[in-house]
Amino acid sequence: MTNISVSILDAGALLHLHQPGQPDLRFHAIWLRDNALDPATRDPGNGQRLITMADIPRDIRLSGAVINGENVTCVFAPEGKTVDFPVTWLTENAYDQTQPDVSGRLPDWAQAWDSSLMGSVPEANLDALQSDNKTRRDWLAQVRRYGFAKVTGMNTTSGALFDVVDLFGYVRETNYGRHFEVRTEVNPVNLAYTGLGLQAHTDNPYRDPVPTLQILSCLENSAAGGENMVVDGFAAVRRLLDEDPGGFALLAGYPARFAYSGADGIKLQSRRPVIELSPDGELIGLRFNSRSSAPVRDVPFEHMAAWYAALRRLSDIIDDPAMEVVFKLAPGEAFIVDNTRVLHARKGYSGEGTRWLQGCYADKDGLLSTLAALEAAS
């Protein structure tokens, strides 16, 4: 490749890659050996590593490196092993650069939103999602980007919501069953089964791990009211970060507790922060559900009042109409939410008419896997 050069530094501990017009990149010999692309190191079919750290010599180093067409050919000592690394692969996986370290930052794939999204809610027709890979790819990408999306053109029969899950993965069964009914009940075991309005919340915060996706489909909806509402939790906690950085740090820095024991033999409990961050500060998710909160006892006495003040402020932000997108599902429609990010709610509805929704849970790894495969094929 024209004008690209490599050299070995630090007695073989480092590879230096120079590409004109781009920053120089360095790679440790141990990193290169661990990530070698040859079939003896990684299975050519599934890409899984075939060696462990114990198989790599402790004194691993580079004894040679040259540009060979589109590749960098490296020789490792003391093994005498030769491995080719595509220059494009090295560039894509480079780590010799400034690493992000900003608390509360959005993941690269996420776009924060508020009520301004009301007129452009992402949606697609089920037939198109089932028959056209581009439509399915684009819809899944919107779920990743916004944390929710709608589906139209569904059957209005019991269990039709599984058609949505079949687009990308598998149902996650819980103590509520493979799916659950959302309709008014007498003496309900869960407030979701009443006509009361519900504050925007994430589901099942008392599980660890939580179900990462939820699907709600509409079979009947002639009751007055009962509109669905979604709030971007990432946007909400970033607004809290802007308004009260100290409060944000408290909600991210100490675990809350959640619990549910609404039936015999069920006692679910979790201990996780309201705002969850990666070690380098990227937003992972949030757990917010006042109905399922248990007594908090992991916040130091001197910080408890401030912790509650931050939780109240976050609650106020979530309740702000400027943060919410509202829609009313018609029979044959459904929506999916990323339950680690997007809070969902409903307005109160009257006892007249009928309102029958069905819900189920699934997991985001299947959705992201299907999306990645579709993107790779396009």
Beta strands, then each sheet from edge to edge (+ up, - down):
strand 1: 5-9
strand 2: 14-18
strand 3: 25-28
strand 4: 61-68
strand 5: 71-77
strand 6: 81-86
strand 7: 123-125
strand 8: 148-152
strand 9: 180-182
strand 10: 198-201
strand 11: 213-221
strand 12: 228-232
strand 13: 256-260
strand 14: 268-272
strand 15: 275-277
strand 16: 283-286
strand 17: 324-327
strand 18: 334-338
strand 19: 342-346
strand 20: 355-362
sheet 1: 1+ 2- 3+
sheet 2: 4+ 5- 6+
sheet 3: 7+ 8+ 18- 11+ 20- 9+
sheet 4: 10+ 19- 12+ 17-
sheet 5: 13+ 14-
sheet 6: 15+ 16-
end
